Amino acid sequence: MPTFLEEISPEASKMKQTTLKLASVHLEREVTVQLIFPENGRNLAQPLPVLWLNDGQDLKVLGVENSLKNLISTKKIKSVFVVAIEAGDRLQEYGTMDVPDYKKRGAKSRAYADFVLQELLPFLRKNYPISAAPADNVFAGLSLGGVSALDISWHYPQFFQKIGVFSGSFWWRKKALNAGYVDSDRIVHQQIRMGAYKPGLKFWLQTGTADETSDRNKNGIIDSIDDTQDLITELILKGYTLQNDIQYVEVVGGKHNSSTWSQVFPDFLLWAFKNN
């Protein structure tokens, strides 16, 4: 049975934070999930849009609650229900469901998706006033957690239609660099290329110019930027547009860390939940 530990956050007196501990059948472990929602969230007339966040253990350092407080109080965004799932074995539970990487990482990524869709999501919908509309459900993650968020949303657009990826690990590949690797071995890119167009999906993709130093094709552009821009090309070829469906944010001097991601998190929230 799930257990709860509730407290009112001192930083945002109108928000409540709850720790949910859920024994997962699919992952065969206890999963800790942090929930943030308006203090009067159970009494709202309309269900709340939802931010599903991988790497939920970074909730505080990302400044999510303070960002929500500021944006909601100034009426720039709607009230939001946050589901921050703390990571377990990231290298096995995050990744791509259909294809593991060349080191067989991501082997539990389907089990993780099953946990989210078959255990966590039904429990929350039963117990909290959250929206079931796909356009109201935003899935985001950091680094490899971002790949997981995109992978789950791509496979299940009937649940999630907005995707946020911070410094995504889009290098995720089927072959090692010294084993005949070519760019078509990147798994997420191939997944988009071979998949069908999914109406309604929206993508928010962020990189930093100091995300890393690797430049495997020696073109003067670091791999994280190359991989993200190539993914955008695949999305455009699939039928998505920069005008309506894709937001790319490149942070000058931005690094592969929570300090950079926290800087742009308010912009992401504004993109995802902006008041019309």
C-alpha atoms as a printed R data frame, in Angstrom:
    type eleno elety resid chain resno       x      y       z
1   ATOM     1    CA   MET     A     1   0.000  0.000   0.000
2   ATOM     2    CA   PRO     A     2   1.261  3.543  -0.720
3   ATOM     3    CA   THR     A     3   2.373  5.597   2.241
4   ATOM     4    CA   PHE     A     4   2.369  9.393   2.528
5   ATOM     5    CA   LEU     A     5   4.380 11.996   4.396
6   ATOM     6    CA   GLU     A     6   2.802 15.447   4.029
7   ATOM     7    CA   GLU     A     7   4.148 18.881   4.828
8   ATOM     8    CA   ILE     A     8   3.394 22.444   3.841
9   ATOM     9    CA   SER     A     9   6.387 23.936   2.086
10  ATOM    10    CA   PRO     A    10   7.703 27.035   3.866
11  ATOM    11    CA   GLU     A    11   8.885 28.514   0.567
12  ATOM    12    CA   ALA     A    12   5.397 28.576  -0.967
13  ATOM    13    CA   SER     A    13   2.652 28.654   1.631
14  ATOM    14    CA   LYS     A    14  -0.053 28.073  -0.971
15  ATOM    15    CA   MET     A    15   1.541 24.881  -2.237
16  ATOM    16    CA   LYS     A    16   1.605 21.488  -0.575
17  ATOM    17    CA   GLN     A    17   4.329 18.870  -0.982
18  ATOM    18    CA   THR     A    18   3.625 15.192  -0.413
19  ATOM    19    CA   THR     A    19   6.044 12.270  -0.495
20  ATOM    20    CA   LEU     A    20   4.498  9.140  -1.951
21  ATOM    21    CA   LYS     A    21   6.238  5.787  -1.536
22  ATOM    22    CA   LEU     A    22   4.831  3.191  -3.882
23  ATOM    23    CA   ALA     A    23   5.789 -0.495  -4.008
24  ATOM    24    CA   SER     A    24   6.084 -1.158  -7.732
25  ATOM    25    CA   VAL     A    25   5.269 -4.582  -9.124
26  ATOM    26    CA   HIS     A    26   6.875 -3.795 -12.468
27  ATOM    27    CA   LEU     A    27  10.135 -2.381 -11.075
28  ATOM    28    CA   GLU     A    28  10.247 -4.729  -8.082
29  ATOM    29    CA   ARG     A    29  11.269 -1.898  -5.785
30  ATOM    30    CA   GLU     A    30   9.838  0.941  -3.776
31  ATOM    31    CA   VAL     A    31   9.575  4.146  -5.786
32  ATOM    32    CA   THR     A    32   9.613  7.558  -4.125
33  ATOM    33    CA   VAL     A    33   7.521 10.226  -5.805
34  ATOM    34    CA   GLN     A    34   7.338 13.868  -4.750
35  ATOM    35    CA   LEU     A    35   4.011 15.583  -5.402
36  ATOM    36    CA   ILE     A    36   3.541 19.356  -5.430
37  ATOM    37    CA   PHE     A    37   0.085 20.857  -5.863
38  ATOM    38    CA   PRO     A    38  -1.993 23.839  -4.757
39  ATOM    39    CA   GLU     A    39  -3.020 23.692  -1.130
40  ATOM    40    CA   ASN     A    40  -6.662 23.775  -2.220
41  ATOM    41    CA   GLY     A    41  -5.967 21.338  -5.054
42  ATOM    42    CA   ARG     A    42  -8.458 18.740  -3.913
43  ATOM    43    CA   ASN     A    43 -11.285 21.291  -4.043
44  ATOM    44    CA   LEU     A    44 -10.784 22.794  -7.486
45  ATOM    45    CA   ALA     A    45 -13.642 22.869  -9.972
46  ATOM    46    CA   GLN     A    46 -11.360 21.961 -12.888
47  ATOM    47    CA   PRO     A    47  -8.728 19.181 -12.953
48  ATOM    48    CA   LEU     A    48  -5.117 20.323 -12.871
49  ATOM    49    CA   PRO     A    49  -2.619 19.990 -15.726
50  ATOM    50    CA   VAL     A    50   0.286 17.759 -14.768
51  ATOM    51    CA   LEU     A    51   4.072 17.938 -14.987
52  ATOM    52    CA   TRP     A    52   5.553 14.443 -14.870
53  ATOM    53    CA   LEU     A    53   9.244 14.783 -14.055
54  ATOM    54    CA   ASN     A    54  11.936 12.129 -14.218
55  ATOM    55    CA   ASP     A    55  14.928 12.641 -11.897
56  ATOM    56    CA   GLY     A    56  12.576 13.829  -9.193
57  ATOM    57    CA   GLN     A    57  15.399 13.750  -6.659
58  ATOM    58    CA   ASP     A    58  16.556 17.031  -8.257
59  ATOM    59    CA   LEU     A    59  13.260 18.783  -7.579
60  ATOM    60    CA   LYS     A    60  14.711 21.224  -5.039
61  ATOM    61    CA   VAL     A    61  17.916 22.094  -6.848
62  ATOM    62    CA   LEU     A    62  15.893 22.819  -9.984
63  ATOM    63    CA   GLY     A    63  13.873 25.343  -7.990
64  ATOM    64    CA   VAL     A    64  10.616 23.930  -9.313
65  ATOM    65    CA   GLU     A    65   8.421 24.973  -6.400
66  ATOM    66    CA   ASN     A    66   9.674 28.554  -6.299
67  ATOM    67    CA   SER     A    67   9.318 28.838 -10.063
68  ATOM    68    CA   LEU     A    68   5.747 27.603  -9.821
69  ATOM    69    CA   LYS     A    69   4.962 30.021  -7.023
70  ATOM    70    CA   ASN     A    70   6.279 33.003  -8.972
71  ATOM    71    CA   LEU     A    71   4.632 32.109 -12.272
72  ATOM    72    CA   ILE     A    72   1.285 31.143 -10.781
73  ATOM    73    CA   SER     A    73   1.096 34.178  -8.483
74  ATOM    74    CA   THR     A    74   1.699 36.491 -11.456
75  ATOM    75    CA   LYS     A    75  -0.887 34.503 -13.455
76  ATOM    76    CA   LYS     A    76   1.604 33.689 -16.191
77  ATOM    77    CA   ILE     A    77   0.841 29.970 -15.958
78  ATOM    78    CA   LYS     A    78  -2.023 27.821 -14.765
79  ATOM    79    CA   SER     A    79  -1.974 26.014 -11.435
80  ATOM    80    CA   VAL     A    80   0.017 22.819 -11.909
81  ATOM    81    CA   PHE     A    81   0.220 19.400 -10.284
82  ATOM    82    CA   VAL     A    82   3.823 18.121 -10.216
83  ATOM    83    CA   VAL     A    83   4.710 14.419 -10.147
84  ATOM    84    CA   ALA     A    84   8.480 14.143  -9.562
85  ATOM    85    CA   ILE     A    85   9.602 10.517  -9.762
86  ATOM    86    CA   GLU     A    86  12.905  9.885  -8.001
87  ATOM    87    CA   ALA     A    87  15.327  7.800 -10.056
88  ATOM    88    CA   GLY     A    88  16.343  4.262  -9.244
89  ATOM    89    CA   ASP     A    89  18.858  2.538 -11.518
90  ATOM    90    CA   ARG     A    90  19.014  5.348 -14.092
91  ATOM    91    CA   LEU     A    91  21.152  3.488 -16.611
92  ATOM    92    CA   GLN     A    92  18.720  0.579 -16.730
93  ATOM    93    CA   GLU     A    93  15.320  2.162 -16.027
94  ATOM    94    CA   TYR     A    94  15.845  5.145 -18.325
95  ATOM    95    CA   GLY     A    95  16.499  4.769 -22.026
96  ATOM    96    CA   THR     A    96  14.464  3.502 -24.964
97  ATOM    97    CA   MET     A    97  11.947  0.700 -24.573
98  ATOM    98    CA   ASP     A    98  12.381 -1.024 -27.918
99  ATOM    99    CA   VAL     A    99  16.169 -0.990 -28.219
100 ATOM   100    CA   PRO     A   100  18.839 -1.045 -25.484
101 ATOM   101    CA   ASP     A   101  22.073  0.809 -26.123
102 ATOM   102    CA   TYR     A   102  25.302 -0.883 -27.170
103 ATOM   103    CA   LYS     A   103  26.158 -1.712 -23.559
104 ATOM   104    CA   LYS     A   104  22.691 -3.205 -23.016
105 ATOM   105    CA   ARG     A   105  21.686 -0.257 -20.854
106 ATOM   106    CA   GLY     A   106  18.025  0.629 -20.680
107 ATOM   107    CA   ALA     A   107  16.970 -2.996 -20.114
108 ATOM   108    CA   LYS     A   108  14.348 -1.956 -17.544
109 ATOM   109    CA   SER     A   109  12.999  1.048 -19.437
110 ATOM   110    CA   ARG     A   110   9.833 -0.772 -20.482
111 ATOM   111    CA   ALA     A   111   9.250 -1.838 -16.885
112 ATOM   112    CA   TYR     A   112   9.656  1.812 -15.890
113 ATOM   113    CA   ALA     A   113   7.112  2.904 -18.477
114 ATOM   114    CA   ASP     A   114   4.727  0.208 -17.228
115 ATOM   115    CA   PHE     A   115   5.165  1.516 -13.689
116 ATOM   116    CA   VAL     A   116   4.298  5.053 -14.780
117 ATOM   117    CA   LEU     A   117   1.325  4.068 -16.932
118 ATOM   118    CA   GLN     A   118  -0.131  1.091 -15.106
119 ATOM   119    CA   GLU     A   119   0.664  1.868 -11.469
120 ATOM   120    CA   LEU     A   120   1.439  5.507 -10.779
121 ATOM   121    CA   LEU     A   121  -0.870  7.241 -13.255
122 ATOM   122    CA   PRO     A   122  -4.039  5.295 -12.325
123 ATOM   123    CA   PHE     A   123  -3.343  5.758  -8.610
124 ATOM   124    CA   LEU     A   124  -2.923  9.515  -8.950
125 ATOM   125    CA   ARG     A   125  -5.968  9.936 -11.184
126 ATOM   126    CA   LYS     A   126  -8.048  8.062  -8.623
127 ATOM   127    CA   ASN     A   127  -6.826 10.087  -5.652
128 ATOM   128    CA   TYR     A   128  -6.138 13.585  -7.019
129 ATOM   129    CA   PRO     A   129  -8.003 15.981  -9.353
130 ATOM   130    CA   ILE     A   130  -5.570 15.782 -12.253
131 ATOM   131    CA   SER     A   131  -6.425 16.165 -15.906
132 ATOM   132    CA   ALA     A   132  -6.594 13.139 -18.186
133 ATOM   133    CA   ALA     A   133  -6.377 15.297 -21.328
134 ATOM   134    CA   PRO     A   134  -3.140 14.419 -23.171
135 ATOM   135    CA   ALA     A   135  -2.449 18.101 -23.949
136 ATOM   136    CA   ASP     A   136  -2.502 18.827 -20.190
137 ATOM   137    CA   ASN     A   137   0.115 16.181 -19.401
138 ATOM   138    CA   VAL     A   138   3.743 17.196 -19.822
139 ATOM   139    CA   PHE     A   139   6.606 14.703 -19.395
140 ATOM   140    CA   ALA     A   140  10.108 16.078 -18.790
141 ATOM   141    CA   GLY     A   141  13.518 14.833 -17.741
142 ATOM   142    CA   LEU     A   142  17.188 15.607 -17.416
143 ATOM   143    CA   SER     A   143  19.912 14.028 -19.536
144 ATOM   144    CA   LEU     A   144  19.045 10.317 -19.880
145 ATOM   145    CA   GLY     A   145  15.852 11.033 -17.954
146 ATOM   146    CA   GLY     A   146  14.937 13.323 -20.833
147 ATOM   147    CA   VAL     A   147  15.411 10.490 -23.318
148 ATOM   148    CA   SER     A   148  13.078  8.403 -21.162
149 ATOM   149    CA   ALA     A   149  10.453 11.171 -21.085
150 ATOM   150    CA   LEU     A   150  10.561 11.528 -24.872
151 ATOM   151    CA   ASP     A   151  10.514  7.759 -25.423
152 ATOM   152    CA   ILE     A   152   7.463  7.203 -23.211
153 ATOM   153    CA   SER     A   153   5.588 10.154 -24.722
154 ATOM   154    CA   TRP     A   154   6.442  9.079 -28.279
155 ATOM   155    CA   HIS     A   155   5.062  5.607 -27.600
156 ATOM   156    CA   TYR     A   156   2.050  6.813 -25.618
157 ATOM   157    CA   PRO     A   157   0.836 10.166 -26.991
158 ATOM   158    CA   GLN     A   158  -2.649  9.277 -25.750
159 ATOM   159    CA   PHE     A   159  -1.294 10.099 -22.268
160 ATOM   160    CA   PHE     A   160   1.389 12.774 -22.781
161 ATOM   161    CA   GLN     A   161   1.572 15.353 -25.562
162 ATOM   162    CA   LYS     A   162   4.176 17.847 -24.355
163 ATOM   163    CA   ILE     A   163   7.785 16.803 -23.830
164 ATOM   164    CA   GLY     A   164  10.636 18.628 -22.098
165 ATOM   165    CA   VAL     A   165  14.224 17.460 -22.455
166 ATOM   166    CA   PHE     A   166  17.090 19.181 -20.639
167 ATOM   167    CA   SER     A   167  20.528 18.285 -22.082
168 ATOM   168    CA   GLY     A   168  19.145 15.099 -23.561
169 ATOM   169    CA   SER     A   169  21.434 12.091 -23.956
170 ATOM   170    CA   PHE     A   170  20.624 11.781 -27.632
171 ATOM   171    CA   TRP     A   171  23.981 10.111 -28.233
172 ATOM   172    CA   TRP     A   172  22.193  6.929 -27.037
173 ATOM   173    CA   ARG     A   173  23.322  4.475 -29.690
174 ATOM   174    CA   LYS     A   174  23.381  0.858 -30.864
175 ATOM   175    CA   LYS     A   175  27.129  0.718 -31.570
176 ATOM   176    CA   ALA     A   176  30.270  1.896 -29.826
177 ATOM   177    CA   LEU     A   177  32.287  4.584 -31.588
178 ATOM   178    CA   ASN     A   178  35.083  2.082 -32.255
179 ATOM   179    CA   ALA     A   179  32.706 -0.600 -33.592
180 ATOM   180    CA   GLY     A   180  31.716  0.901 -36.922
181 ATOM   181    CA   TYR     A   181  29.401  3.566 -35.505
182 ATOM   182    CA   VAL     A   182  27.562  5.861 -37.906
183 ATOM   183    CA   ASP     A   183  25.030  8.584 -37.058
184 ATOM   184    CA   SER     A   184  22.128  6.328 -38.042
185 ATOM   185    CA   ASP     A   185  23.020  4.180 -35.006
186 ATOM   186    CA   ARG     A   186  21.551  6.835 -32.686
187 ATOM   187    CA   ILE     A   187  18.480  5.128 -31.290
188 ATOM   188    CA   VAL     A   188  16.143  8.055 -30.619
189 ATOM   189    CA   HIS     A   189  16.794  9.561 -34.045
190 ATOM   190    CA   GLN     A   190  16.056  6.221 -35.690
191 ATOM   191    CA   GLN     A   191  12.909  5.833 -33.618
192 ATOM   192    CA   ILE     A   192  11.578  9.171 -34.875
193 ATOM   193    CA   ARG     A   193  12.670  8.444 -38.433
194 ATOM   194    CA   MET     A   194  10.997  5.029 -38.571
195 ATOM   195    CA   GLY     A   195   7.904  5.947 -36.568
196 ATOM   196    CA   ALA     A   196   4.625  7.467 -37.647
197 ATOM   197    CA   TYR     A   197   3.748 11.119 -37.175
198 ATOM   198    CA   LYS     A   198   2.000 11.551 -33.794
199 ATOM   199    CA   PRO     A   199  -0.504 14.455 -33.987
200 ATOM   200    CA   GLY     A   200  -0.456 16.894 -31.102
201 ATOM   201    CA   LEU     A   201   3.044 16.278 -29.765
202 ATOM   202    CA   LYS     A   202   5.060 19.347 -28.739
203 ATOM   203    CA   PHE     A   203   8.797 19.324 -27.957
204 ATOM   204    CA   TRP     A   204  10.927 21.595 -25.736
205 ATOM   205    CA   LEU     A   205  14.612 20.757 -26.207
206 ATOM   206    CA   GLN     A   206  17.468 22.448 -24.330
207 ATOM   207    CA   THR     A   207  21.236 22.231 -24.631
208 ATOM   208    CA   GLY     A   208  24.171 24.230 -23.299
209 ATOM   209    CA   THR     A   209  27.254 25.280 -25.218
210 ATOM   210    CA   ALA     A   210  29.372 23.805 -22.392
211 ATOM   211    CA   ASP     A   211  27.309 20.633 -21.963
212 ATOM   212    CA   GLU     A   212  30.405 18.615 -22.853
213 ATOM   213    CA   THR     A   213  33.612 18.817 -24.885
214 ATOM   214    CA   SER     A   214  33.198 15.746 -27.114
215 ATOM   215    CA   ASP     A   215  33.044 16.349 -30.851
216 ATOM   216    CA   ARG     A   216  33.115 12.935 -32.477
217 ATOM   217    CA   ASN     A   217  32.752 14.187 -36.075
218 ATOM   218    CA   LYS     A   218  35.259 17.057 -35.569
219 ATOM   219    CA   ASN     A   219  32.925 19.691 -36.994
220 ATOM   220    CA   GLY     A   220  33.558 22.214 -34.234
221 ATOM   221    CA   ILE     A   221  30.155 21.636 -32.592
222 ATOM   222    CA   ILE     A   222  29.884 19.587 -29.411
223 ATOM   223    CA   ASP     A   223  27.982 16.338 -29.716
224 ATOM   224    CA   SER     A   224  25.106 17.289 -27.421
225 ATOM   225    CA   ILE     A   225  24.205 20.217 -29.685
226 ATOM   226    CA   ASP     A   226  24.766 18.211 -32.858
227 ATOM   227    CA   ASP     A   227  22.629 15.342 -31.589
228 ATOM   228    CA   THR     A   228  19.801 17.645 -30.491
229 ATOM   229    CA   GLN     A   229  19.798 19.637 -33.723
230 ATOM   230    CA   ASP     A   230  19.837 16.407 -35.743
231 ATOM   231    CA   LEU     A   231  16.857 15.213 -33.725
232 ATOM   232    CA   ILE     A   232  15.041 18.440 -34.558
233 ATOM   233    CA   THR     A   233  15.770 17.772 -38.241
234 ATOM   234    CA   GLU     A   234  14.202 14.325 -37.899
235 ATOM   235    CA   LEU     A   235  11.135 15.836 -36.231
236 ATOM   236    CA   ILE     A   236  10.770 18.407 -39.020
237 ATOM   237    CA   LEU     A   237  11.077 15.696 -41.661
238 ATOM   238    CA   LYS     A   238   8.362 13.799 -39.798
239 ATOM   239    CA   GLY     A   239   6.022 16.792 -40.081
240 ATOM   240    CA   TYR     A   240   6.551 18.856 -36.909
241 ATOM   241    CA   THR     A   241   7.353 22.557 -37.281
242 ATOM   242    CA   LEU     A   242   9.550 25.034 -35.479
243 ATOM   243    CA   GLN     A   243   6.703 27.524 -35.544
244 ATOM   244    CA   ASN     A   244   4.135 25.370 -33.743
245 ATOM   245    CA   ASP     A   245   5.658 22.201 -32.321
246 ATOM   246    CA   ILE     A   246   9.343 22.565 -31.434
247 ATOM   247    CA   GLN     A   247  11.054 24.947 -29.023
248 ATOM   248    CA   TYR     A   248  14.860 24.800 -28.988
249 ATOM   249    CA   VAL     A   249  16.762 26.574 -26.216
250 ATOM   250    CA   GLU     A   250  20.557 26.816 -26.347
251 ATOM   251    CA   VAL     A   251  22.153 28.283 -23.222
252 ATOM   252    CA   VAL     A   252  25.441 30.062 -23.900
253 ATOM   253    CA   GLY     A   253  27.911 28.747 -21.333
254 ATOM   254    CA   GLY     A   254  25.291 26.306 -20.062
255 ATOM   255    CA   LYS     A   255  26.613 23.109 -18.553
256 ATOM   256    CA   HIS     A   256  25.292 19.601 -18.011
257 ATOM   257    CA   ASN     A   257  24.110 20.321 -14.478
258 ATOM   258    CA   SER     A   258  21.179 21.438 -12.356
259 ATOM   259    CA   SER     A   259  22.509 24.994 -12.109
260 ATOM   260    CA   THR     A   260  21.984 25.509 -15.841
261 ATOM   261    CA   TRP     A   261  18.706 23.607 -15.932
262 ATOM   262    CA   SER     A   262  17.292 25.630 -13.022
263 ATOM   263    CA   GLN     A   263  18.003 28.842 -14.965
264 ATOM   264    CA   VAL     A   264  15.753 27.791 -17.825
265 ATOM   265    CA   PHE     A   265  13.160 25.819 -15.870
266 ATOM   266    CA   PRO     A   266  10.837 28.847 -15.502
267 ATOM   267    CA   ASP     A   267  10.945 29.304 -19.292
268 ATOM   268    CA   PHE     A   268  10.051 25.658 -19.736
269 ATOM   269    CA   LEU     A   269   7.122 25.950 -17.317
270 ATOM   270    CA   LEU     A   270   5.906 29.038 -19.187
271 ATOM   271    CA   TRP     A   271   6.073 27.129 -22.482
272 ATOM   272    CA   ALA     A   272   4.276 24.111 -21.041
273 ATOM   273    CA   PHE     A   273   1.544 25.747 -18.952
274 ATOM   274    CA   LYS     A   274   1.136 29.288 -20.213
275 ATOM   275    CA   ASN     A   275  -2.200 30.932 -19.525
276 ATOM   276    CA   ASN     A   276  -4.024 31.595 -22.775
